[in-house]
Amino acid sequence: MPLTIRPATENDQVAIRRLIAEVHLPGMNLQWPNFVVAEEDQEFVGLGQVKSHGDGSRELASIAVLPKQQGEGVGTAVINALLAREAGVVLHLSCRRELEGYYERFGFGRVEGAEYPPYFRRTTRMANLITRFFGIHLIVMRREAAG
């Protein structure tokens, strides 16, 4: 069967947490109403969310694809579905520096620290203190609202 993208339901909450853990993404703020899920042959193969922060910023986050499905367009389909749902909204994301080119394809551009919304200023500073020990550098990117 073809890939289908649909809004998550409450029944998906356990599967969302399971896939996020499997691909080693942070397990914070995983609220099913924020997610879309990708299914193929009625199997959960990917997901993603847009979440809101206290400073008013919105974040494209938790983009996860089953390892065996990576490179097959699942992540692209999930991101496109989320961007369509959030067309009139400025979105931010944080990612490893080596993923910058991937997200540029969707209209995101890197922003420097002075331009970060308060949420990203706070969390990126803390995360980079830890991740630099592992040779990982996080960046913040922004996509302007589509007309």
Secondary structure, DSSP 8 states (H G I E B T S, - for coil): ---EEEE--GGGHHHHHHHHHHTT---SS--GGGEEEEEETTEEEEEEEEEE-TTS-EEEEEEEE-GGGTTSSHHHHHHHHHHHHTTTS-EEEEEEGGGHHHHHTTT-EEE-GGGS-HHHHHHHHHHHHHHGGGT--EEEEEE----
